Amino acid sequence: MLARTTPSPLLTFATTKLVCCCFHSLAPNKMVKLIVATTTDPASVNPANALLSKPGWSPTPSLLQEDMKSFANGAVRVLLHNRSIIEEDDLDARWEQATGEHVDELIFLSKHKAASSRPALTVHPIGVPHLRDGDVLPQGGKPGWAAPPNPRIGPWLRLLKRIAQDHNLVPEFEVTLEATHHGPITDTPAMFLEIGSTDDCWKRQDAAEVMALLVWEGLGLGGGAAVGNWNGGNDNKRVLLGIGGGHYVPRHMDIALKNDVWVGHLISGYSLPMEDPSQSKTETNTKDIGGTWKQSIKVAFEATQSAFPGGEIVAHLDHKSFKSWQKNAITSFLEEQNITISKRDFF
């Protein structure tokens, strides 16, 4: 098992490792992948430090904001700021405006909180598709919005599990998906990689190293093939759109852990508010059932579709999490929207 000591601050790394290096010159019109971390969160900055300790990184000029530090390795950028990870909106557009480089995917490093306090390594898409204008935004984003899910979510979940096992973090740490939730706002394919769920876990260097290796191997920075590239020509074009279940979407997890499964948005039960005004809950009439559940499904579907051009988006329902009238209403709405519904052994 790797040591559990907290790494030195990034400034120390930058001073000792990079002080003699020339600044990396940014390349206008280049497509880049942006990894975002905040220095206010050890579960965010520690994996960033571990990643930046590997070969090939150079500092770049602070063109976005003077108090933000950035580093480059090929077509990958690391950006560090000192604010909340879920509230620094539109970093993709702001990066392009400042540097001329186009961000084609975003990867956020963050801590995970849970009432259970169980150690966890999690991956998830972002958005709050169920909220209305005027609703409180407890964790950033904007009402009725979901970012395109980063196509790497499924492949990286499986890669994360392997790396965590290789470093003896399993079964102490649970490797899991989370449902779609929170900000920050972006229109670029995005995902969060999180370490949970207590202060001790957030500071674990072995967990930070596993997350750094996930990014290092997943983006092919070590010289191997990148993991999870979607190009529309993949042999398996089916993309899971998870509907229903709890925050850790266990029924969808069962599917996502299979080889070659792509993962889109994961809409848990709490993101499907359904209000049935009728006394009878046996007949299905989607027009009679209030709430923003239809908005949530539609936004999640369209965002997933945009992230997987040429893919076949397939809705996978956690049937046991719904009452019969809810399941009937959702199924009818999916059919109205011409969204494919998975059958047994579809994936």
N, C-alpha and C positions, 0 to 999 in steps of 0.2 A: 504494500500500500504506500502511496506517496505521502510525504510529510504533510502535516496539517498546519504548518506555520503560515502566518499571513505574509504575503509578499511585500517587498518594499514599494513605496508609492511610485507612480508613473514618472514623476519628476526625477526621481533617483535613477530610474531606468533610462530616461531620456538623456540625463546628464552623463551617466557613466558609459552608456553604450553608443550614444549617437552624437555626442558633442563634436566629434571630429568629422562627422559625415556632412557632405553637402546636401542641401535641400533637394528633395525629389521634385523634378519639374512636372507640373500637372499638364494634361494633354486635352485641350479643348476638343469637343465632339467625341471623345472617347467614352465607351460604355464602361461603367464601374459598378462594383458592389460595395455598398456602404454598411460597415459594422458600427453600431452606435453604443456607447457606454457612458455612464455617468460616474464621476469621481465621488459622488455622495453616497454610493451604494457599493459595499464590498463585494456583493455577488455579481456586480456589473464590472467594476474596475479590475477586480482580481483576475477574472478570465481574460480581460483585455490585456493586462500586464503579461499574463502567461503566453498569450498569443504573440505579443510584441517582442517577447524574449527569444522567439524563434528566428531563423535566418531570413534575410531579405528585406527587412523593413527600413524605411528611411523617413525622416520627418518631412512634412510639407509645409509651405507657408500657411499662416493662419489667415486665410482669405475670407472665411465665413464670418467669424467673430474673433476678436483679439484674445478673448478668454477661452477659446476652444482650441484644442490641440488636435492635429491630424497626422496620420502616417500612411505611407503607401507601400504596397508590395505587388508589383505587376498591375493588374486591373482591380485590385482590392484596396479599399480605403478603411481606415479606422478613425472614427471621430469621437473625441472625448469632450464632454461638457460638464457643467457643475450644477445642473438643474434636474428636476424630476424627469425620469425617462419617459413618462407617459404624457408629458405636457409640452415637449419641444416639437411643435407641429411643423409640417411641410419641410422637413429637412432635405428631402429629395429635390424639391424645386429650389430651395435656398442654396443647396450645394451647386446645382447646375448654374444658377445665376452668378454665383461667386467664382466658380472655377471654369465654367464652360463644359464640364464633364457631365454626361447624362447618367443618372443613377438608375440601373435596371432592376435592382433588388435591395431590400433593407433587412438587416438582421440586428435585432436589439438584444442586448445582454442585461439581465435584470434579476432581482430577487423575487421569490415567490413566498406569499404568506398563506397559511392555512390554519384553521382552528385546531386541526389534529396535531400540528407541529411535526408531522412525519417528514423525515428527510426525503427530498424529491428532486428529480431533474425533469423539467417539463419543456414541452414545445407547443406553441399554439398560434393560430391566426388572430388578428385583431379587428375590432369593430364593435359598435353598439347599434346594430340594425333595428332593434325593437323600440328604441326611444323616439319620442315625439318632440317636435319643437316645443320649447318651454320646459321640458323635463330636466331634472337635475342631472348633471354629468359627474358622477362621483369619481371617475377615473379617466377623464379626458375623452377625446373623440368629439364627434358631433352627431346630433340626432339623425337616425335613419341612414347611417353610414357604416360601411365595412371596407377595409382595404382589400385589394386583391390578395388572396393567400399565396405566400411564397410556395412555388411548386416543390421545394425541397422538404417541406414539412414531413411527408410520409417517409421518404427515403432517409432523412436525417433522424427521424424517430428510431428507425431500425439501426442506423449507424451508431446513434447515441447509446442504445442498449448494449451493443457489442463492445464499445469502448468502455462503458461503465463496468461491464462484466470483466473485461480484461484488466481493469484497475481495481478490482475487488470492492467496488461500491455497491454492487448488487449482492444480496437482497437488502442491505441496510437502506439504500436509497431506492425509491420507486421511480422507474422511468415511465413517464406517462404523457399523453396528450392532455391539454386543457381545452375547454370550450372557447369559442370566440368571445373575447371581451376586451374592454378598455382601448385607450388611444396609444400613441399620438396619431394625429391626422396625417395621412399620406395617401397618394393615389398610385403608389408603386408597390409591387408585390412584397409583402412583409411577413415577418414572423418574429416571435419572442422566444428566446432560450433562457430559461430561468432555473435558479438554484433555490430550493426551499428546505425547511420552512421556518427556521429560527435563526437568531443571530449567530449561534455557533455554526450552523450549517452554511450561512451566507459567507462566513470567513474561512471555510474549509478550503485549503489550498489544493487538496486532492480533487475536490469537486470542480474547482476553477480550472485545473489542468485538464480534466476530462472535457469540459466545455470548450476550452481552447483547442484541444485536439479535434473535437467535432468540427469546428470551423476550419482548422488547418487541413484536415483530410477531406472534409466535405467540399471545400472549394478547390481542392487539388493544389494547394500551395506547396506541398511537399514533393511535388513532381508526379504524383499519381493522377488518375482520372478523377475529375470532380464528380460528386454524387448528387443526383437529383436534377440534372439538367432536363428541362422540358423543351422540346423543339417541334412538337406536333407530329413528328414522325416516329414516335415511340411505338413499340409493338403493342403495348397495352395502353389504350387511350381512355380507359374508364377512370373517372375521378369521383371519389366518395364525397358526397355532401351529407354530412351527419345532421339528423334532425331528432331532437329529443334526448332525454337522459339527463344525468346530473353533470356537475361541473367537469368531472374527469372522464366523461363519455365512455364508460366501459364497453358498451356494445360496439361502438365505433372503433375503439381500441383493438378489439378482437380482429376486426377486418384490417385495420391499418398495419398491424404487425406482420401481415402476410407479405411475401415478396411481390414487388412490382405494383403495389397498390399506391395510387396517388391520392392525396388528401386535400380537400378544399376546406370550406368553412364548416364549423361544427357548432350547430345552434342548439344549445341546451334548453331544457324546459323553461328556465327562468327568462329566456329570450324569446319565448313564444306566448305572450300574454293572451289568454283566450277568455272571453266573457260570453256565457250562454244565457240569454234573457228568457229562454223558454222553459216551461215546466218539464217538457218531455225532452230527454236527451238521447232518444233512440233514432230519430230521423236526422239526416244530414242536410243542412241547408247553410252553406258557408256564409250567405248574406246575413243570416240571423246571429252569427257569432261575432261579437265585437272584439276589440283588442287589436294590437298591432302585429299579431302573429303572421298574417299574410304579408305585410310589409317586410317583416324580418326574413321570411323565407325568400321573397323575391329579391331583396337586396343581396342576401347571401348567395343566391344562385347566380345573379348577374355578375357579382364580384368574382366568384369562382370561375365562371365562364370566361371572363376577361383575362384571368391568370393562366388559363389552359386553352389557348386558341387551338381549335381542331379536336379538342377533347370531348368525350361523352360524359356529361355530368349526370351522376346517378344518385338519387336521394336514397339514403339508408335510414330507415326509421327504427328508433328504439321502441318497439311496439309495447313492451311491458311498462314503459314510463307514462303511457297515455291511457285515459279512460276511453271507452269505446266511441263515445260521441266526438272526442277530440281526434282520435285516430281516423275516424270516418271523414271528418271535416278536412283534415290535413291531406288525406289521400285524394279526396275530391278536388281540392285546390291544386294539388300537384298535377293531376290529370288535366284540369282546365288550363294550366300553364304549359302543358306539353313537356313536363319534367319527368324523365324516366324514373320509375320506382324500382328499387332492387328487389329481386325475388330470392328465394333460398339458393345458396351457392352461386349467386350472380358474380361475386368477386372471387 
